[in-house]
Amino acid sequence: MNSVSTQRAAADVDRELLADLEALPAEAWSRPSSCEGWSVAAVVVHQSQVAEMLADGLARGRAGDPGPPPLVSAEGVQGWRAWRAGELARRAAQAPAAVLREYRDATAALDRELDAAGSAGAVHGWHPVGSRPAAWLADQWLFELVLHDWDIRVTDDPAVDLRVKDMAAFARTLPERLGRGFGRADDPALAGRYRVELAGAEPFVVRVGEGQVESPADDDGPVDATIQTDPAAFALVMTNRRAVESFESSGRWKASGDLARAAAFARAFRSY
């Protein structure tokens, strides 16, 4: 499993996030984060829930069951999400020390499961999108951790950037996750092929058309437009956290080829 650099990158972010959280005064935990409707405490609880979900999926996967947990089998994904939302609200109302303790426990358990999966070979675990390899789940954790760390910090400093030292590891998480927030995959004006060149990382191609957004491996054919940016800027745009204009004005986002199509592509992301 090629996730050693991914786990290391996540550990670096986690260490700095924990230091920030430990220094937060009690009243700061209830302030709004950049996630609409979520306080700082709620974001931390959400991260605990993600870590718990991934760890549980890997533990069951190592035991031969890469499918959904019992509640999902009984109530469906939407029923599970409703239960999870209720748990988030309940846990976010706890004292900060309890929220922080649960986060530490959840991330430690996930680290153990990722280590065990790395030693076990071809392990799959459950995620709401389906059964996925352990390396994919490690990428998902890094992706969520980096972005939600930003959601907490940006309320204090609107100019703050993503906090991740290994941008190459983070960049590898992006192609398989960009489709979730893309809102115009069925728009004929956006149909085409886009080359994304991220500073310090491998470029990739995004195909849009007929309601689908995909980033196929080893696709080096002709493209309609090319976007040159960096992993942090691309991630903030593709998750609808920052408008592309802020990166264009600073020179961190440049396009060539069909400029109209490239501009429409950058503005097609709605949420994550």
C-alpha positions in Angstrom: 0.0 0.0 0.0 1.6 3.3 -1.1 0.3 5.4 1.7 3.4 6.0 3.8 3.9 9.6 2.6 0.1 10.2 2.9 0.1 9.1 6.5 3.2 11.1 7.3 1.6 14.2 5.7 -1.6 13.7 7.7 0.4 13.2 10.9 2.1 16.6 10.3 -1.2 18.4 9.9 -2.7 16.6 12.8 0.1 17.5 15.1 -0.2 21.2 14.3 -4.0 21.1 14.5 -3.9 19.5 17.9 -1.5 22.2 19.2 -3.9 24.9 18.0 -6.9 23.2 19.5 -5.1 22.7 22.9 -4.4 26.4 22.9 -8.0 27.5 22.2 -9.9 29.1 25.0 -13.1 27.4 26.0 -15.3 30.1 24.4 -13.6 29.7 21.0 -14.9 26.2 20.5 -18.4 27.5 20.0 -17.5 30.1 17.4 -18.5 29.5 13.8 -16.2 27.7 11.4 -16.2 28.3 7.7 -18.4 25.2 7.3 -21.9 26.6 7.3 -23.8 25.8 10.5 -20.8 24.1 12.2 -18.9 25.5 15.1 -15.2 24.7 15.7 -16.3 21.9 18.0 -18.6 20.5 15.4 -15.8 20.4 12.8 -13.6 18.5 15.2 -16.4 16.1 16.0 -16.9 15.6 12.3 -13.2 14.7 11.9 -13.5 12.3 14.8 -16.5 10.7 13.0 -14.6 10.4 9.8 -11.6 8.8 11.5 -14.0 6.4 13.4 -15.7 5.4 10.1 -12.5 4.8 8.3 -10.9 2.8 11.1 -14.1 0.7 11.5 -14.2 0.0 7.7 -10.5 -1.0 7.7 -10.9 -3.2 10.8 -13.9 -5.0 9.3 -12.1 -5.2 5.9 -9.1 -6.9 7.5 -11.5 -9.4 9.0 -13.0 -10.1 5.6 -16.0 -7.8 5.6 -15.4 -4.7 3.4 -19.1 -3.9 3.2 -21.2 -1.3 5.1 -21.6 -1.3 8.9 -24.7 -2.8 10.4 -26.6 0.5 10.7 -26.1 1.3 7.0 -27.3 -2.2 6.1 -30.4 -1.8 8.3 -31.3 1.9 7.7 -29.5 2.8 4.4 -26.9 5.5 4.0 -29.4 8.3 4.5 -30.6 6.8 7.8 -27.0 6.4 8.8 -26.3 10.0 7.9 -29.3 11.2 10.0 -28.1 9.2 13.0 -24.6 10.6 12.5 -25.8 14.2 12.4 -27.6 13.7 15.7 -24.5 12.3 17.2 -22.4 15.2 15.9 -24.8 17.7 17.6 -24.7 15.8 20.8 -20.9 15.4 20.9 -20.2 19.0 19.8 -22.2 20.1 22.9 -19.7 18.4 25.2 -16.9 20.2 27.0 -13.9 21.0 24.8 -11.7 18.5 26.7 -14.1 15.7 25.9 -14.3 16.7 22.2 -10.5 16.8 22.0 -10.1 13.5 23.8 -12.5 11.7 21.4 -10.6 13.2 18.5 -7.3 11.9 19.8 -8.7 8.5 20.4 -10.3 8.3 16.9 -7.2 9.4 15.1 -5.0 7.0 17.1 -7.3 4.1 16.2 -7.2 5.1 12.5 -3.4 5.3 12.5 -3.3 1.8 14.0 -5.7 0.4 11.3 -3.8 2.1 8.5 -0.5 0.6 9.8 -2.2 -2.8 10.0 -3.7 -2.6 6.6 -0.3 -1.7 5.2 1.1 -4.9 6.6 -1.8 -7.0 5.5 -1.7 -6.4 1.8 -4.8 -5.9 -0.3 -7.3 -4.6 2.3 -10.5 -2.8 1.4 -12.7 -0.8 3.8 -16.1 0.9 3.6 -16.8 4.5 2.7 -20.3 5.9 1.7 -19.1 5.9 -1.9 -18.5 2.1 -1.6 -15.7 -0.3 -0.7 -12.3 1.2 -1.4 -8.6 0.1 -1.0 -6.8 1.1 2.1 -4.7 3.6 0.2 -7.8 5.4 -1.0 -9.1 5.6 2.6 -5.7 7.1 3.7 -6.0 9.7 0.9 -9.5 10.5 2.0 -8.3 11.1 5.6 -5.5 13.5 4.4 -7.9 15.3 2.1 -10.5 15.8 4.8 -8.0 16.7 7.5 -6.2 19.4 5.5 -9.4 21.1 4.4 -11.2 21.0 7.7 -8.1 22.3 9.4 -8.4 25.2 7.1 -12.1 25.6 7.9 -11.1 26.1 11.6 -8.2 28.5 11.0 -9.6 30.7 8.3 -12.1 32.4 10.7 -9.2 34.0 12.5 -7.1 34.8 9.3 -9.0 35.1 6.0 -5.7 35.0 4.1 -4.7 31.6 5.6 -3.6 28.9 3.2 -3.8 25.1 3.5 -1.4 23.7 6.1 0.3 20.7 4.5 4.1 20.2 4.1 4.0 17.4 1.5 2.0 19.0 -1.2 2.8 16.2 -3.6 1.0 13.7 -1.3 -1.9 16.0 -0.9 -2.1 16.6 -4.7 -2.5 12.8 -5.2 -5.8 12.9 -3.3 -7.4 15.5 -5.6 -8.2 13.8 -9.0 -10.5 11.2 -7.6 -12.4 13.7 -5.4 -13.0 16.6 -7.8 -16.3 15.2 -9.2 -18.3 15.4 -6.0 -18.7 19.2 -6.0 -18.7 19.7 -9.8 -22.1 21.1 -10.6 -22.3 21.3 -14.4 -21.1 17.9 -15.7 -24.2 17.8 -18.0 -23.6 21.3 -19.5 -22.6 20.9 -23.2 -20.6 24.1 -23.0 -18.3 22.4 -20.5 -17.9 19.1 -22.3 -14.3 18.6 -23.0 -10.9 17.6 -21.7 -8.9 19.8 -19.3 -5.3 19.3 -18.3 -4.5 20.4 -14.7 -0.8 21.1 -14.0 -0.2 21.4 -10.3 3.1 22.8 -9.1 5.3 20.1 -7.7 2.9 17.3 -8.6 2.0 15.1 -11.6 -0.4 16.7 -14.1 -3.7 15.0 -14.8 -6.5 15.2 -17.3 -10.2 15.8 -16.4 -12.9 14.7 -18.8 -16.3 16.3 -18.6 -19.3 15.2 -20.5 -22.7 13.5 -20.5 -23.1 14.1 -16.8 -19.8 12.5 -15.9 -16.5 14.0 -14.5 -13.6 11.7 -14.4 -9.8 11.8 -14.3 -8.6 8.7 -16.2 -5.1 7.4 -15.6 -2.4 7.7 -18.2 -4.4 10.1 -20.4 -2.0 12.2 -22.5 -4.2 13.0 -25.5 -5.1 16.5 -26.8 -7.0 18.8 -24.4 -9.3 21.8 -24.8 -7.8 23.9 -22.0 -4.9 23.8 -19.6 -5.0 25.1 -16.0 -1.7 25.8 -14.2 -2.0 26.3 -10.4 -0.9 24.7 -7.2 -2.5 21.9 -5.1 -3.7 24.2 -2.3 -5.4 26.7 -4.7 -7.0 23.9 -6.8 -8.3 22.2 -3.7 -9.9 25.4 -2.3 -11.6 26.1 -5.7 -12.7 22.5 -6.3 -14.3 22.4 -2.8 -16.0 25.8 -3.3 -14.0 27.3 -0.4 -12.4 30.1 -2.4 -13.4 31.7 -5.6 -11.0 31.2 -8.5 -10.7 35.0 -8.9 -8.6 35.3 -5.7 -6.0 33.0 -7.2 -6.1 34.5 -10.7 -5.3 38.0 -9.3 -2.3 36.6 -7.3 -0.9 34.7 -10.3 -1.6 31.3 -8.7 -4.2 30.3 -11.3 -3.4 30.6 -15.0 -5.3 29.1 -18.0 -4.4 28.6 -21.7 -6.2 27.1 -24.7 -10.0 27.7 -24.7 -10.1 30.4 -22.0 -13.9 30.6 -21.9 -14.2 26.9 -21.2 -11.4 27.0 -18.7 -13.1 29.8 -16.8 -16.5 28.0 -16.8 -14.8 24.9 -15.5 -13.2 26.7 -12.6 -16.6 28.2 -11.6 -18.6 25.0 -11.9 -17.7 23.7 -8.5 -20.5 24.1 -6.0 -19.8 22.2 -2.7 -18.0 19.4 -1.0 
